[in-house]
Amino acid sequence: MIDVTDLTKGYGGTVAVDRLTFHVKPGRVTGFLGPNGAGKSTTMRVILGLDRPTAGTALIGGRRYGEMRHPLREVGALLDATAVQGGRTPLGHLGWIARSNRIGRERVAAVLELAGLAGAARTRIGRFSLGMKQRLGIAAALLGDPGVLMLDEPVNGLDPDGVRWIRGLLRGLAAEGRTVLLSSHLMSEMELTADHLVVIGRGRLIADTSLGELAARFPRGVLVRSPRTGELARLLAEAGAAVATGAEGGLTVSGLGAAEIGELAARHAIPVHEVTPRTASLEDIYLRLTDGATEHAAGRAER
């Protein structure tokens, strides 16, 4: 369990995190979203004891990170996969980290195997691609078999096989009852991985909700297909719905639910081939939530 309560962090005259409160519960993957400069990295650094808060608290299991005697056994983290000495090998790199937290050598071999790096265990890290460094960083985060995991952009640089691997790994760890906090800008991947979302902008909380609840707040209407589209559209409009012609002759209907549309069609003996509720993508929802909370927004190209 991660508890962030009234957290504020300032740098000089800039407030990076502003009275932020949220809780990351075990047993699910929590996505941590926000535009560049929103305060995500600062928040994660404070949780991990790398920065001191100006006010408020950030606790893991009711304690500050700095109070843990062997923190890697309780919390695994990946903030920057490139922050590693290139002259070392994965075996040497993980070996000294393991010794610092009294973790056995057999665990080093196990996480290298898990991360797909067993065959490169004695290769100098300086020769690694970004994706291989990400795998090494994830192996380091898993080294102490922790109950809490915090990962910042873990799929950056991974190939499709690696992306699928980390997705399944994180969901599997959450299913075991672990606490997983995942920060990423890849909305499509977050949509497949996260169960719960915490969205911040300009250091403040925007949303703290499940993926399903958030999608329900931003419906896109109902897709309807019928061989009698014109007649059905007229009846739906008379019933108070907003109707637009969709792809391949279908109708996009808002203002009425799928059940109401089906009942209306049945009353008038109009055959219906499809009635499908549609929701906005996570990317669409995210952009709407963070509109106005982005520090650096690109202008629209003129046509």
C-alpha positions in Angstrom: 0.0 0.0 0.0 1.3 3.4 -1.0 -0.3 6.4 0.8 0.3 9.9 -0.5 -1.3 12.5 1.7 -1.4 16.3 1.2 2.0 16.0 -0.5 3.6 19.3 -1.6 7.0 19.7 -3.1 8.5 23.0 -4.2 11.7 23.9 -5.9 12.5 27.6 -5.2 9.4 29.5 -6.5 8.0 26.5 -8.4 5.5 24.1 -6.9 6.0 20.7 -8.6 3.5 18.8 -6.4 0.6 20.7 -4.8 -1.4 19.1 -1.9 -1.6 15.8 -3.7 -3.5 12.9 -2.1 -4.0 9.4 -3.5 -3.7 5.7 -2.4 -2.2 2.8 -4.3 -3.9 -0.4 -3.2 -2.5 -4.0 -3.5 -3.9 -6.5 -5.9 -4.2 -4.2 -8.9 -2.0 -2.3 -11.4 -2.5 1.5 -10.8 -1.6 3.7 -13.7 0.0 7.1 -12.9 -0.8 9.5 -15.7 -0.1 13.2 -16.4 1.4 15.5 -19.0 5.1 16.3 -18.9 5.8 18.5 -15.9 2.7 17.3 -14.1 4.7 16.1 -11.1 4.7 12.4 -11.6 8.5 11.8 -11.4 8.8 14.2 -8.4 6.0 12.3 -6.6 7.7 9.0 -7.2 11.1 10.4 -6.1 9.5 11.6 -2.8 7.9 8.3 -2.2 11.3 6.6 -2.7 13.0 9.0 -0.4 15.1 10.6 -3.1 13.6 14.0 -2.5 12.3 15.5 0.8 8.7 16.8 0.7 8.0 20.4 1.5 4.8 19.3 3.3 2.6 16.2 3.6 3.6 12.6 3.6 4.4 9.7 1.3 4.4 6.3 3.0 4.8 2.7 1.9 3.1 0.3 4.2 2.7 3.0 6.8 6.5 3.9 6.8 8.8 6.2 5.0 11.2 4.5 2.6 14.2 5.7 4.5 13.0 3.8 7.6 13.3 0.4 5.9 16.3 -1.6 6.9 16.4 -3.6 3.7 14.2 -1.6 1.3 14.7 -3.7 -1.8 12.9 -6.6 0.0 9.9 -4.4 0.4 10.0 -1.9 -2.6 11.3 -2.4 -6.1 11.6 0.6 -8.3 12.7 1.6 -11.8 13.0 5.3 -12.5 15.8 5.5 -15.2 17.0 2.4 -16.9 20.0 4.2 -18.4 21.4 5.2 -14.9 23.8 2.3 -14.8 27.6 1.9 -15.3 28.3 0.7 -18.8 31.5 -1.1 -17.8 29.7 -3.5 -15.5 28.0 -6.7 -16.5 24.4 -7.6 -15.4 25.8 -10.2 -13.1 28.1 -7.7 -11.4 25.5 -4.9 -11.3 22.8 -7.0 -9.7 25.4 -8.8 -7.5 26.4 -5.7 -5.6 22.8 -4.5 -5.3 21.9 -7.9 -3.8 24.7 -7.8 -1.3 23.7 -4.3 -0.1 20.3 -5.8 0.9 21.4 -9.3 2.0 19.8 -11.0 -1.0 21.3 -14.3 -2.1 23.2 -14.9 -5.4 20.6 -17.4 -6.5 18.1 -14.6 -6.6 20.3 -12.7 -9.0 20.4 -15.7 -11.4 16.6 -16.1 -11.1 15.7 -12.5 -12.0 18.2 -12.5 -14.9 16.4 -15.6 -16.2 13.0 -14.0 -15.7 14.0 -10.8 -17.5 15.4 -12.8 -20.5 19.0 -11.7 -19.8 20.6 -15.0 -18.6 22.4 -15.3 -21.9 23.9 -11.8 -21.6 24.7 -12.0 -17.9 28.5 -11.4 -18.5 28.1 -8.9 -21.3 29.1 -5.3 -20.6 26.0 -3.2 -20.1 27.5 -0.5 -22.3 26.8 -2.7 -25.3 23.1 -3.1 -24.4 20.2 -1.5 -26.3 17.7 0.6 -24.4 15.3 -2.3 -24.3 17.9 -4.6 -22.7 18.7 -1.9 -20.2 15.0 -1.7 -19.4 14.9 -5.5 -18.8 17.9 -5.1 -16.5 16.2 -2.3 -14.6 13.1 -4.4 -14.2 15.3 -7.3 -13.0 16.8 -5.0 -10.4 13.3 -3.9 -9.2 12.3 -7.5 -8.8 15.6 -8.5 -7.0 14.2 -8.5 -3.5 10.9 -10.1 -4.4 9.1 -7.0 -3.1 5.5 -6.5 -2.3 5.5 -3.0 -3.8 6.7 -2.1 -7.3 7.1 1.4 -8.8 8.0 1.7 -12.5 8.4 4.8 -14.6 8.0 4.2 -18.3 9.1 0.5 -18.1 8.2 -0.3 -21.8 10.3 2.5 -23.2 12.6 0.9 -25.8 11.1 -2.6 -25.5 10.1 -4.5 -28.7 6.6 -5.9 -29.0 7.6 -9.2 -27.4 9.1 -7.3 -24.4 6.0 -5.1 -24.1 3.8 -8.2 -23.9 6.2 -9.7 -21.4 6.1 -6.7 -19.0 2.3 -6.4 -19.4 1.8 -10.0 -18.3 4.4 -9.7 -15.6 2.8 -6.7 -13.9 -0.7 -8.1 -14.1 0.6 -11.4 -12.7 2.3 -9.6 -9.8 -0.8 -7.6 -9.0 -2.8 -10.9 -9.1 -0.5 -12.2 -6.4 -1.6 -9.3 -4.1 1.3 -6.9 -4.7 1.0 -3.2 -5.1 2.0 -1.9 -8.5 2.3 1.7 -9.5 3.1 2.2 -13.2 3.8 5.6 -14.9 3.6 5.8 -18.7 2.7 8.1 -21.6 1.6 5.1 -23.8 -2.2 5.3 -23.4 -2.8 2.2 -25.5 -0.6 0.1 -23.3 -2.0 1.6 -20.1 -5.5 0.7 -21.3 -4.4 -3.0 -21.6 -2.4 -3.1 -18.3 -3.9 -0.9 -15.6 -7.0 -1.6 -13.5 -7.0 1.8 -11.7 -5.8 5.3 -12.8 -4.4 8.3 -10.9 -4.3 11.3 -13.2 -2.5 14.5 -12.2 -1.9 17.9 -13.8 0.2 20.8 -12.6 0.9 18.8 -9.4 -2.7 18.4 -8.5 -5.1 15.4 -8.6 -7.4 15.3 -11.6 -8.9 11.8 -11.3 -8.5 8.8 -9.0 -10.8 6.0 -10.4 -11.0 2.6 -12.0 -10.6 2.3 -15.8 -14.2 1.2 -16.2 -15.6 4.0 -14.1 -13.6 6.6 -16.1 -14.7 5.1 -19.4 -18.4 5.3 -18.3 -18.0 9.0 -17.7 -17.0 9.6 -21.3 -19.5 7.6 -23.5 -19.3 8.0 -27.3 -22.9 6.7 -27.9 -24.2 3.5 -29.4 -23.4 2.1 -32.8 -26.6 0.8 -34.5 -26.8 -1.1 -37.8 -30.1 -1.8 -39.6 -31.3 -2.3 -43.2 -33.9 0.4 -42.5 -31.5 3.1 -41.3 -33.4 6.1 -42.4 -36.7 5.1 -40.8 -34.9 4.1 -37.5 -33.0 7.4 -37.5 -36.2 9.4 -37.7 -37.8 7.4 -34.9 -34.7 7.8 -32.7 -34.6 11.5 -33.3 -38.3 11.8 -32.4 -37.5 10.0 -29.1 -35.0 12.7 -28.3 -31.8 11.0 -29.3 -29.0 12.7 -31.3 -28.3 10.6 -34.4 -25.4 10.8 -36.8 -24.4 8.6 -39.7 -21.4 6.5 -38.8 -19.1 4.2 -40.7 -20.5 2.0 -43.4 -24.0 3.3 -43.1 -24.4 2.7 -39.4 -25.8 5.1 -36.9 -24.1 6.7 -33.9 -26.7 7.4 -31.3 -26.4 9.4 -28.1 -29.0 10.2 -25.6 -30.6 6.7 -25.5 -29.1 3.5 -24.2 -28.7 0.2 -26.1 -31.7 -1.3 -24.4 -33.9 1.7 -25.2 -32.8 1.6 -28.8 -33.5 -2.1 -29.1 -37.0 -1.7 -27.6 -37.9 1.2 -29.9 -36.8 -0.8 -32.9 -38.8 -3.8 -31.8 -42.0 -1.8 -31.2 -41.9 -0.7 -34.8 -40.8 -4.1 -36.2 -37.5 -2.7 -37.5 -34.8 -5.3 -37.8 -31.5 -4.4 -36.1 -28.2 -6.2 -37.0 -26.0 -4.5 -34.3 -26.4 -2.4 -31.2 -23.0 -1.8 -29.6 -22.3 0.7 -26.8 -19.1 2.7 -27.7 -16.8 4.4 -25.2 -14.0 6.8 -25.8 -10.4 5.5 -25.9 -8.2 6.1 -22.9 -6.2 8.5 -25.0 -9.3 10.5 -25.8 -10.3 10.5 -22.2 -6.9 11.5 -21.0 -6.6 14.4 -23.4 -10.0 15.7 -22.2 -9.1 15.3 -18.5 -5.7 17.1 -18.9 -6.9 19.8 -21.2 -5.5 23.0 -19.7 -3.1 21.2 -17.4 -0.3 20.8 -20.0 2.8 22.9 -19.5 4.0 22.5 -23.1 1.4 22.1 -25.8 2.1 22.0 -29.5 0.2 24.3 -31.8 -2.1 23.0 -34.5 -0.7 22.9 -38.0 -2.3 25.4 -40.4 -3.9 24.0 -43.5 
